[in-house]
Amino acid sequence: MKALDNYVKKGLFYKSVVEDGSDIIFVVDYQGKILYHNSSVVDTLGYKPNHLIHKNFFDFILPETISSFKKKYEFSTNKQYQKSVEFQFLCKDGSYKYLEFNSINLNQKDLAAAQTDALEGLILDCRDITQRKKDAEELLRVQKTKDQFLANISHEIRTPINGIAGMATLLSQSPNRKEQLIYLNAIKSASENLKVIINDILDLASIESGKLKFERIGFSLKDVLTSLVNMFQVQAKEKGISISSHLTKEADKIIIGDPVRLNQILINLISNALKFTHSGAIRLSCSIDRQEGQKWFIRFHVADTGIGIPSNKLTTIFESFSQ
């Protein structure tokens, strides 16, 4: 450590900066042996003062990344300065923190000239970038959520609009009084769904932050199923397939929940069934799965005679950006 002490005395870096600064300062030889570190390892990494001296720096690097890190480290040994090398370092509690170092090579000519017993190694000025990495990951997650939302929303908007257009076409064909009421109710239901979807677009920030609120209002499961069948009736008829619903006696009740969100889920399922069914039928069923006190677990089942889903895709169909 004599050479290192001489460097400190010569002013290569000032002790007040090294010891009192928030950055971790390591001095490491070319083989990775830690020759010195300041007291910032206590607050940032949890190690006692001087605890890491004489240990090998590489033993603390995340194992999966050690190969790529060694290449970057070796590259730093051939340069006078190296900036912004990211890595993950093992903490005392067993976790890994993201750090980033800027290095100064102690064996470069202009440094070696300042001291005859020059030390071969690197000064690593390490900064904790864990929060920065978390922020970057969160930004990426938000961007993916937004991309997925925009991709899905065009599909969700198109469905109620098609339903409204279809019902309007049927109304123009002078149906009887009973049929008029069915078509008008279907238009009303589709309009309500469309209004909520548009509100979601305007309130995209709430969706991105996970603060989307669910309604708690009373609604009839029978009305939900009936309006869905009516909404898709025209499209199904155009494809030459039938669409129907079945509600068990036990499930024919008024429940408390969010009927519009439920509609959105079922609209997506029925839309997919309609897309991939070219003959036959689509059937929407609803039954009570179980009851726990005042809470009811209700099962919705959309079945079709379409092409089906390959067994090797069943585990991924609900993942983001998967079809």
Contacts in CASP RR format, 6 or more apart in sequence:
PFRMAT RR
TARGET T0000
AUTHOR 0000-0000-0000
METHOD contacts of the structure
MODEL  1
MKALDNYVKKGLFYKSVVEDGSDIIFVVDYQGKILYHNSSVVDTLGYKPN
HLIHKNFFDFILPETISSFKKKYEFSTNKQYQKSVEFQFLCKDGSYKYLE
FNSINLNQKDLAAAQTDALEGLILDCRDITQRKKDAEELLRVQKTKDQFL
ANISHEIRTPINGIAGMATLLSQSPNRKEQLIYLNAIKSASENLKVIIND
ILDLASIESGKLKFERIGFSLKDVLTSLVNMFQVQAKEKGISISSHLTKE
ADKIIIGDPVRLNQILINLISNALKFTHSGAIRLSCSIDRQEGQKWFIRF
HVADTGIGIPSNKLTTIFESFSQ
1 35 0 8 1.000
1 36 0 8 1.000
2 117 0 8 1.000
3 115 0 8 1.000
3 117 0 8 1.000
3 118 0 8 1.000
3 119 0 8 1.000
4 27 0 8 1.000
4 35 0 8 1.000
4 36 0 8 1.000
4 119 0 8 1.000
6 115 0 8 1.000
6 117 0 8 1.000
7 13 0 8 1.000
7 106 0 8 1.000
7 115 0 8 1.000
7 119 0 8 1.000
8 15 0 8 1.000
8 18 0 8 1.000
10 114 0 8 1.000
10 115 0 8 1.000
12 106 0 8 1.000
12 111 0 8 1.000
12 114 0 8 1.000
12 123 0 8 1.000
13 25 0 8 1.000
13 123 0 8 1.000
18 25 0 8 1.000
18 38 0 8 1.000
19 38 0 8 1.000
19 39 0 8 1.000
21 38 0 8 1.000
21 40 0 8 1.000
22 40 0 8 1.000
22 43 0 8 1.000
22 44 0 8 1.000
23 40 0 8 1.000
23 125 0 8 1.000
23 126 0 8 1.000
23 127 0 8 1.000
24 37 0 8 1.000
24 38 0 8 1.000
24 40 0 8 1.000
24 41 0 8 1.000
24 44 0 8 1.000
24 45 0 8 1.000
24 99 0 8 1.000
24 124 0 8 1.000
24 125 0 8 1.000
24 126 0 8 1.000
24 127 0 8 1.000
24 128 0 8 1.000
25 36 0 8 1.000
25 37 0 8 1.000
25 38 0 8 1.000
25 40 0 8 1.000
25 123 0 8 1.000
25 124 0 8 1.000
25 125 0 8 1.000
25 126 0 8 1.000
26 34 0 8 1.000
26 36 0 8 1.000
26 37 0 8 1.000
26 52 0 8 1.000
26 57 0 8 1.000
26 101 0 8 1.000
26 122 0 8 1.000
26 123 0 8 1.000
26 124 0 8 1.000
26 126 0 8 1.000
27 34 0 8 1.000
27 35 0 8 1.000
27 36 0 8 1.000
27 37 0 8 1.000
27 106 0 8 1.000
27 119 0 8 1.000
27 121 0 8 1.000
27 122 0 8 1.000
27 123 0 8 1.000
27 124 0 8 1.000
28 34 0 8 1.000
28 35 0 8 1.000
28 57 0 8 1.000
28 121 0 8 1.000
28 122 0 8 1.000
28 124 0 8 1.000
29 35 0 8 1.000
29 119 0 8 1.000
29 120 0 8 1.000
29 121 0 8 1.000
30 77 0 8 1.000
30 120 0 8 1.000
30 121 0 8 1.000
30 122 0 8 1.000
31 56 0 8 1.000
32 56 0 8 1.000
32 57 0 8 1.000
32 58 0 8 1.000
32 73 0 8 1.000
33 54 0 8 1.000
33 55 0 8 1.000
33 56 0 8 1.000
33 57 0 8 1.000
34 52 0 8 1.000
34 53 0 8 1.000
34 54 0 8 1.000
34 55 0 8 1.000
34 56 0 8 1.000
34 57 0 8 1.000
35 53 0 8 1.000
35 54 0 8 1.000
35 119 0 8 1.000
35 121 0 8 1.000
36 53 0 8 1.000
37 50 0 8 1.000
37 52 0 8 1.000
37 53 0 8 1.000
39 49 0 8 1.000
41 47 0 8 1.000
41 49 0 8 1.000
41 51 0 8 1.000
41 52 0 8 1.000
42 48 0 8 1.000
42 49 0 8 1.000
44 97 0 8 1.000
44 128 0 8 1.000
45 89 0 8 1.000
45 91 0 8 1.000
45 92 0 8 1.000
45 97 0 8 1.000
46 91 0 8 1.000
46 92 0 8 1.000
46 93 0 8 1.000
47 91 0 8 1.000
47 92 0 8 1.000
52 60 0 8 1.000
58 66 0 8 1.000
58 69 0 8 1.000
58 70 0 8 1.000
58 73 0 8 1.000
59 90 0 8 1.000
60 89 0 8 1.000
60 90 0 8 1.000
61 69 0 8 1.000
61 87 0 8 1.000
61 88 0 8 1.000
61 89 0 8 1.000
61 90 0 8 1.000
62 87 0 8 1.000
62 88 0 8 1.000
62 89 0 8 1.000
62 90 0 8 1.000
62 96 0 8 1.000
65 87 0 8 1.000
65 88 0 8 1.000
69 87 0 8 1.000
72 85 0 8 1.000
72 87 0 8 1.000
73 85 0 8 1.000
73 122 0 8 1.000
75 82 0 8 1.000
76 82 0 8 1.000
76 85 0 8 1.000
76 103 0 8 1.000
76 105 0 8 1.000
76 122 0 8 1.000
77 105 0 8 1.000
77 107 0 8 1.000
77 121 0 8 1.000
77 122 0 8 1.000
78 105 0 8 1.000
79 103 0 8 1.000
79 105 0 8 1.000
80 104 0 8 1.000
80 105 0 8 1.000
80 108 0 8 1.000
80 110 0 8 1.000
80 111 0 8 1.000
81 102 0 8 1.000
81 103 0 8 1.000
81 104 0 8 1.000
81 105 0 8 1.000
82 101 0 8 1.000
82 102 0 8 1.000
82 103 0 8 1.000
82 105 0 8 1.000
83 102 0 8 1.000
84 100 0 8 1.000
84 102 0 8 1.000
85 100 0 8 1.000
85 101 0 8 1.000
85 102 0 8 1.000
85 103 0 8 1.000
86 98 0 8 1.000
86 99 0 8 1.000
86 100 0 8 1.000
86 129 0 8 1.000
87 98 0 8 1.000
87 99 0 8 1.000
87 100 0 8 1.000
87 101 0 8 1.000
88 96 0 8 1.000
88 97 0 8 1.000
88 98 0 8 1.000
88 99 0 8 1.000
89 96 0 8 1.000
89 97 0 8 1.000
89 99 0 8 1.000
89 126 0 8 1.000
90 96 0 8 1.000
91 97 0 8 1.000
97 128 0 8 1.000
97 130 0 8 1.000
98 128 0 8 1.000
98 129 0 8 1.000
98 130 0 8 1.000
98 132 0 8 1.000
98 133 0 8 1.000
99 126 0 8 1.000
99 127 0 8 1.000
99 128 0 8 1.000
99 129 0 8 1.000
100 126 0 8 1.000
100 127 0 8 1.000
100 129 0 8 1.000
101 124 0 8 1.000
101 125 0 8 1.000
101 126 0 8 1.000
101 127 0 8 1.000
102 124 0 8 1.000
102 125 0 8 1.000
103 122 0 8 1.000
103 123 0 8 1.000
103 124 0 8 1.000
103 125 0 8 1.000
104 111 0 8 1.000
104 122 0 8 1.000
104 123 0 8 1.000
104 125 0 8 1.000
105 111 0 8 1.000
105 121 0 8 1.000
105 122 0 8 1.000
106 112 0 8 1.000
106 118 0 8 1.000
106 119 0 8 1.000
106 120 0 8 1.000
106 121 0 8 1.000
106 122 0 8 1.000
106 123 0 8 1.000
107 118 0 8 1.000
107 119 0 8 1.000
107 120 0 8 1.000
107 121 0 8 1.000
111 118 0 8 1.000
112 118 0 8 1.000
142 208 0 8 1.000
144 320 0 8 1.000
144 321 0 8 1.000
145 207 0 8 1.000
145 208 0 8 1.000
146 204 0 8 1.000
146 208 0 8 1.000
148 320 0 8 1.000
148 321 0 8 1.000
149 204 0 8 1.000
149 207 0 8 1.000
152 268 0 8 1.000
153 197 0 8 1.000
153 200 0 8 1.000
153 201 0 8 1.000
155 268 0 8 1.000
155 271 0 8 1.000
156 197 0 8 1.000
156 264 0 8 1.000
156 267 0 8 1.000
156 268 0 8 1.000
157 194 0 8 1.000
157 197 0 8 1.000
157 198 0 8 1.000
159 231 0 8 1.000
159 267 0 8 1.000
159 271 0 8 1.000
160 190 0 8 1.000
160 191 0 8 1.000
160 193 0 8 1.000
160 194 0 8 1.000
160 197 0 8 1.000
160 231 0 8 1.000
160 267 0 8 1.000
161 190 0 8 1.000
161 194 0 8 1.000
162 234 0 8 1.000
162 235 0 8 1.000
163 186 0 8 1.000
163 187 0 8 1.000
163 190 0 8 1.000
163 231 0 8 1.000
163 232 0 8 1.000
163 234 0 8 1.000
163 235 0 8 1.000
164 187 0 8 1.000
164 190 0 8 1.000
164 191 0 8 1.000
164 194 0 8 1.000
166 234 0 8 1.000
166 235 0 8 1.000
167 183 0 8 1.000
167 184 0 8 1.000
167 186 0 8 1.000
167 187 0 8 1.000
167 190 0 8 1.000
167 230 0 8 1.000
167 231 0 8 1.000
167 234 0 8 1.000
168 187 0 8 1.000
169 234 0 8 1.000
170 179 0 8 1.000
170 183 0 8 1.000
170 234 0 8 1.000
171 180 0 8 1.000
171 183 0 8 1.000
171 184 0 8 1.000
175 183 0 8 1.000
182 230 0 8 1.000
183 230 0 8 1.000
185 227 0 8 1.000
185 230 0 8 1.000
186 227 0 8 1.000
186 230 0 8 1.000
186 231 0 8 1.000
186 233 0 8 1.000
189 227 0 8 1.000
189 230 0 8 1.000
189 231 0 8 1.000
189 263 0 8 1.000
190 227 0 8 1.000
190 231 0 8 1.000
192 260 0 8 1.000
193 260 0 8 1.000
193 263 0 8 1.000
193 264 0 8 1.000
193 267 0 8 1.000
196 260 0 8 1.000
196 261 0 8 1.000
196 264 0 8 1.000
197 264 0 8 1.000
200 207 0 8 1.000
200 212 0 8 1.000
203 212 0 8 1.000
206 212 0 8 1.000
206 213 0 8 1.000
214 257 0 8 1.000
214 258 0 8 1.000
214 261 0 8 1.000
215 257 0 8 1.000
215 258 0 8 1.000
215 259 0 8 1.000
215 260 0 8 1.000
215 261 0 8 1.000
216 256 0 8 1.000
216 257 0 8 1.000
216 258 0 8 1.000
217 256 0 8 1.000
217 257 0 8 1.000
217 258 0 8 1.000
217 259 0 8 1.000
218 254 0 8 1.000
218 255 0 8 1.000
218 256 0 8 1.000
218 257 0 8 1.000
218 259 0 8 1.000
219 254 0 8 1.000
219 255 0 8 1.000
219 257 0 8 1.000
219 259 0 8 1.000
220 253 0 8 1.000
220 254 0 8 1.000
221 247 0 8 1.000
221 251 0 8 1.000
221 252 0 8 1.000
221 253 0 8 1.000
221 255 0 8 1.000
221 286 0 8 1.000
221 298 0 8 1.000
222 247 0 8 1.000
222 252 0 8 1.000
224 259 0 8 1.000
224 262 0 8 1.000
224 263 0 8 1.000
224 266 0 8 1.000
225 245 0 8 1.000
225 247 0 8 1.000
225 284 0 8 1.000
225 286 0 8 1.000
226 245 0 8 1.000
227 263 0 8 1.000
228 245 0 8 1.000
228 263 0 8 1.000
228 266 0 8 1.000
228 267 0 8 1.000
228 270 0 8 1.000
228 284 0 8 1.000
229 243 0 8 1.000
229 244 0 8 1.000
229 245 0 8 1.000
229 284 0 8 1.000
231 267 0 8 1.000
232 243 0 8 1.000
232 270 0 8 1.000
232 271 0 8 1.000
232 274 0 8 1.000
232 282 0 8 1.000
233 243 0 8 1.000
235 274 0 8 1.000
236 242 0 8 1.000
236 243 0 8 1.000
236 274 0 8 1.000
236 282 0 8 1.000
239 274 0 8 1.000
239 277 0 8 1.000
239 278 0 8 1.000
240 279 0 8 1.000
240 280 0 8 1.000
241 274 0 8 1.000
241 277 0 8 1.000
241 278 0 8 1.000
241 279 0 8 1.000
241 280 0 8 1.000
241 281 0 8 1.000
241 282 0 8 1.000
241 305 0 8 1.000
242 280 0 8 1.000
242 281 0 8 1.000
242 282 0 8 1.000
243 270 0 8 1.000
243 274 0 8 1.000
243 281 0 8 1.000
243 282 0 8 1.000
243 283 0 8 1.000
243 284 0 8 1.000
244 281 0 8 1.000
244 282 0 8 1.000
244 283 0 8 1.000
244 284 0 8 1.000
245 283 0 8 1.000
245 284 0 8 1.000
245 285 0 8 1.000
245 286 0 8 1.000
246 283 0 8 1.000
246 284 0 8 1.000
246 285 0 8 1.000
246 286 0 8 1.000
247 285 0 8 1.000
247 286 0 8 1.000
247 287 0 8 1.000
248 285 0 8 1.000
248 286 0 8 1.000
248 287 0 8 1.000
248 288 0 8 1.000
250 287 0 8 1.000
250 288 0 8 1.000
251 286 0 8 1.000
251 287 0 8 1.000
251 288 0 8 1.000
251 298 0 8 1.000
255 296 0 8 1.000
255 298 0 8 1.000
265 300 0 8 1.000
266 284 0 8 1.000
266 300 0 8 1.000
266 302 0 8 1.000
269 300 0 8 1.000
269 302 0 8 1.000
270 282 0 8 1.000
270 284 0 8 1.000
270 302 0 8 1.000
273 282 0 8 1.000
273 302 0 8 1.000
273 303 0 8 1.000
273 304 0 8 1.000
273 306 0 8 1.000
274 282 0 8 1.000
274 304 0 8 1.000
276 304 0 8 1.000
276 306 0 8 1.000
276 307 0 8 1.000
276 308 0 8 1.000
277 304 0 8 1.000
277 305 0 8 1.000
277 306 0 8 1.000
277 307 0 8 1.000
278 306 0 8 1.000
279 305 0 8 1.000
279 306 0 8 1.000
280 304 0 8 1.000
280 305 0 8 1.000
280 306 0 8 1.000
281 304 0 8 1.000
281 305 0 8 1.000
282 302 0 8 1.000
282 303 0 8 1.000
282 304 0 8 1.000
282 305 0 8 1.000
283 301 0 8 1.000
283 302 0 8 1.000
283 303 0 8 1.000
283 304 0 8 1.000
284 300 0 8 1.000
284 301 0 8 1.000
284 302 0 8 1.000
285 300 0 8 1.000
285 301 0 8 1.000
285 302 0 8 1.000
285 303 0 8 1.000
286 298 0 8 1.000
286 299 0 8 1.000
286 300 0 8 1.000
286 301 0 8 1.000
287 298 0 8 1.000
287 299 0 8 1.000
287 301 0 8 1.000
288 296 0 8 1.000
288 297 0 8 1.000
288 298 0 8 1.000
288 299 0 8 1.000
289 297 0 8 1.000
289 298 0 8 1.000
289 299 0 8 1.000
290 297 0 8 1.000
291 297 0 8 1.000
309 317 0 8 1.000
316 322 0 8 1.000
317 323 0 8 1.000
END
